[in-house]
Amino acid sequence: MSEKSPTGRNPARAHERSIIVVPAISMLFVLVAGVWLSWHVANRVVHDQARDEALNWAEYIERNLIDLDAIIAGQPIDGHDRNVLNLARDAGNVFRYHIFDPDGRIMFSSDFLARTESVEVLAGADRKRLDKALYDGAILIEVQDGSANPERPDHYAEAYVPLFDGDRLRGVIEVYVDMTTKVARYWNTMGMAIAALAGLLAASATLPGLYIRKQYERLREAEAHIRDLAYLDSLTGLGNRRMFQRNLDEAFTLATTSRTEGALFILDLDNFKKVNDRLGHHVGD
């Protein structure tokens, strides 16, 4: 007979449910942690890839331009350097770039290659990031979502790369790098890894859960047997004094709450021990 708590709930059933719920919650927690970690790793990899590509592109510009300082100073661009700048617009995954002087003024843009506008009419870049690149000499990378802008790739990175000649800051190049293909590839890889993790967690949670449930059922059987030993005579299997007292208490409680009457029949036999000794406890009981 299952015992109930003062609240009316069955603690055995509650514990049985916890055996199923706790592994499920643990598995969900691990899965969420795995998804978060995968997202963090993917973003880190994309960021590092964008940084490497922007640096390689900036090195290409510095290595191939004949007079970068003249371009940064706003002087006329000769045919060779204009050709290099034209090719740089389509180099790798770069689709746009701006060149700034040490004062943060834009001196050249890949947009000039498609339009004939002067430098003065071109809007400036993000001043906060540009100023940090100028004054701290730090390379700044920010991955952007361009899905809402038809003129941008779905995923791209804006990189601010300072250009130095020794300790002298020559200027800053702002590079736009298309990361759509790489982001999709990383997320596909991460998706497969997460699916594999989910399958592994499901298997690892199910098998131990079944084993624990089986052991718990055995434990309940053992507890029931122990309760039986407390209320039953070990020789005959009949109710002992403790069971009699418990049943009597329950009968009195029921009679009191339901306002009914009851009777207790007591039979006293003399020399009953002789019956047990001659015929055995089973017959005597």
C-alpha positions in Angstrom: 0.0 0.0 0.0 1.5 3.4 -1.1 1.9 6.0 1.7 0.9 9.6 1.0 2.4 12.8 2.3 0.4 15.3 4.4 -0.4 17.2 1.2 -2.1 14.1 -0.3 0.7 13.5 -2.9 2.3 10.2 -3.4 6.1 10.7 -2.8 6.9 7.4 -4.6 5.2 8.6 -7.8 6.8 12.0 -7.5 10.2 10.4 -7.2 9.5 8.1 -10.1 8.6 11.1 -12.2 11.8 12.9 -11.2 13.8 10.0 -12.5 12.4 10.7 -16.0 12.3 14.5 -15.7 15.8 15.2 -14.3 17.6 13.4 -17.2 15.4 15.1 -19.7 16.1 18.6 -18.2 19.8 17.7 -18.0 19.8 16.7 -21.6 18.0 19.9 -22.6 20.5 22.0 -20.7 23.5 20.3 -22.4 21.8 20.7 -25.8 21.2 24.4 -25.2 24.8 24.8 -24.0 26.0 23.0 -27.1 24.0 25.3 -29.4 25.3 28.4 -27.6 28.9 27.1 -27.8 28.4 26.3 -31.5 27.0 29.7 -32.2 29.9 31.3 -30.3 32.5 29.2 -32.1 31.0 29.9 -35.6 31.0 33.6 -35.0 34.6 33.5 -33.8 35.7 31.6 -36.8 33.8 33.9 -39.2 35.4 36.9 -37.4 38.9 35.5 -37.7 38.3 34.6 -41.4 37.2 38.1 -42.1 40.2 39.5 -40.3 42.6 37.3 -42.3 41.0 38.2 -45.6 41.0 41.9 -44.8 44.6 41.8 -43.8 45.6 39.9 -46.9 43.7 42.3 -49.1 45.4 45.3 -47.4 48.8 43.8 -47.9 48.0 43.3 -51.6 47.1 47.0 -51.9 50.3 48.1 -50.1 52.5 45.7 -52.1 51.1 46.5 -55.6 50.4 50.3 -55.5 53.3 52.4 -56.7 52.5 55.5 -54.7 49.9 54.8 -51.9 50.9 58.0 -50.1 50.1 60.1 -53.1 46.6 58.5 -53.3 46.1 59.1 -49.5 47.2 62.7 -50.1 44.5 63.2 -52.7 46.9 63.5 -55.7 46.0 62.3 -59.2 46.2 58.5 -59.7 48.3 57.2 -62.5 47.2 54.4 -64.8 49.1 51.5 -63.1 47.7 52.4 -59.6 44.2 52.9 -61.0 44.3 49.5 -62.6 45.5 48.0 -59.2 42.6 49.7 -57.4 40.2 48.5 -60.0 41.3 44.9 -59.7 41.3 45.1 -55.9 37.6 45.8 -55.9 36.9 42.2 -57.1 39.8 40.5 -55.3 38.7 37.6 -53.2 35.5 38.2 -51.4 36.0 42.0 -51.1 33.2 43.9 -52.8 33.9 47.5 -51.5 36.6 49.6 -49.9 37.5 53.1 -48.7 40.9 54.6 -48.1 41.2 57.3 -45.4 44.0 59.7 -44.6 45.5 60.0 -41.0 42.9 62.7 -40.2 40.0 60.4 -41.1 39.1 62.0 -44.4 38.0 59.6 -47.2 40.5 60.0 -50.0 39.5 57.2 -52.3 36.6 54.7 -52.6 35.9 51.8 -54.9 32.6 53.6 -55.5 34.7 56.1 -57.6 35.4 53.4 -60.1 31.7 53.2 -60.9 30.9 56.9 -60.6 32.5 60.2 -61.4 31.6 61.9 -58.2 34.3 63.8 -56.3 35.7 62.8 -52.9 33.7 65.5 -51.1 30.3 64.2 -51.9 30.9 60.7 -50.6 29.5 60.0 -47.1 32.0 59.1 -44.3 32.3 55.8 -42.5 31.4 54.9 -39.0 33.4 57.6 -37.1 33.6 55.7 -33.8 35.3 52.6 -35.3 37.3 54.7 -37.7 38.6 56.9 -34.9 39.6 53.8 -32.9 41.5 52.4 -35.9 43.2 55.8 -36.4 44.2 56.6 -32.8 44.7 53.1 -31.3 46.1 51.5 -34.5 43.8 48.6 -33.9 42.2 46.3 -36.5 38.5 46.4 -36.1 36.1 43.8 -37.5 32.3 43.7 -37.3 30.2 41.1 -39.0 26.9 42.5 -40.3 23.6 41.1 -41.4 22.8 42.6 -44.9 19.7 40.5 -45.7 17.5 43.6 -45.4 19.7 45.6 -47.8 19.5 44.6 -51.5 22.9 46.2 -52.2 24.6 44.1 -49.5 25.4 40.4 -49.2 23.4 38.5 -46.6 26.4 38.3 -44.4 29.4 40.6 -44.6 32.2 42.0 -42.5 33.4 45.6 -42.2 37.1 45.7 -41.4 39.2 48.8 -40.5 42.8 48.1 -41.2 45.5 50.7 -40.2 48.4 51.2 -42.7 51.8 51.8 -41.2 55.2 52.8 -42.5 57.3 51.8 -39.5 55.7 53.8 -36.7 54.1 56.3 -39.0 50.4 55.9 -39.6 49.8 56.3 -43.4 46.0 55.9 -43.3 43.2 53.4 -42.8 41.5 51.1 -45.3 37.9 50.2 -44.7 37.2 46.8 -46.3 33.9 45.1 -46.9 34.2 41.3 -47.1 31.4 39.1 -48.3 31.1 36.2 -45.8 27.8 34.7 -46.9 29.2 31.5 -48.3 31.5 30.9 -45.3 28.7 31.7 -42.8 26.4 29.2 -44.5 29.1 26.6 -44.6 30.0 27.0 -41.0 26.4 26.9 -39.9 25.7 23.8 -41.9 28.7 22.1 -40.3 27.5 23.3 -36.8 24.0 22.1 -37.6 25.2 18.6 -38.3 27.3 18.6 -35.1 24.3 19.8 -33.1 22.1 17.1 -34.6 24.8 14.5 -33.7 25.0 15.9 -30.2 21.3 15.7 -29.8 21.2 12.1 -30.9 24.1 11.2 -28.6 22.4 12.9 -25.6 19.1 11.2 -26.3 20.8 7.8 -26.4 23.0 8.5 -23.3 19.9 9.8 -21.4 17.6 7.0 -22.4 19.7 4.0 -21.5 20.8 5.1 -18.0 17.2 6.3 -17.5 15.8 2.8 -18.2 18.5 1.3 -15.9 17.7 3.7 -13.1 14.0 3.1 -13.5 14.5 -0.6 -13.2 16.7 -0.2 -10.1 14.1 2.1 -8.6 11.4 -0.5 -9.1 13.5 -3.0 -7.3 14.0 -0.6 -4.5 10.3 0.0 -4.2 9.8 -3.8 -4.0 12.4 -4.0 -1.3 10.8 -1.1 0.6 7.4 -2.8 0.3 8.9 -6.0 1.6 10.4 -4.2 4.6 7.0 -2.6 5.4 5.4 -6.1 5.2 8.0 -7.3 7.7 7.1 -4.5 10.1 3.4 -5.4 10.0 3.4 -9.2 9.4 4.5 -12.1 11.6 7.6 -13.6 10.2 6.5 -17.2 10.9 2.9 -17.1 9.7 2.6 -14.1 7.5 -0.4 -12.9 9.5 -0.8 -9.4 10.9 1.1 -8.7 14.1 0.5 -6.5 17.1 1.7 -3.4 15.1 -0.8 -4.0 12.3 -3.5 -4.6 14.8 -2.8 -1.3 16.5 -2.7 0.5 13.1 -6.0 -1.0 12.0 -7.5 -0.2 15.3 -6.4 3.5 15.1 -7.8 3.7 11.5 -11.1 2.2 12.6 -11.4 4.6 15.5 -10.6 7.6 13.3 -13.1 6.5 10.7 -15.8 6.0 13.3 -15.1 9.5 14.8 -15.1 11.3 11.5 -18.2 9.5 10.0 -20.0 9.5 13.4 -20.7 5.7 13.2 -20.5 3.1 15.8 -18.2 0.1 16.0 -17.3 -2.8 18.2 -14.2 -4.6 19.2 -14.4 -8.3 19.9 -11.8 -9.7 22.3 -11.3 -13.4 22.7 -9.1 -14.6 25.6 -8.0 -18.2 25.5 -6.2 -19.8 28.4 -3.1 -22.0 27.9 -2.9 -20.9 24.2 0.8 -21.3 24.3 0.3 -25.1 24.6 -1.6 -25.1 21.3 1.3 -23.3 19.6 3.9 -25.6 21.2 2.1 -28.8 20.2 0.5 -27.8 16.8 2.7 -25.0 15.7 2.3 -21.2 15.4 0.5 -21.5 12.0 -2.3 -23.6 13.5 -2.4 -21.5 16.7 -2.7 -18.2 14.8 
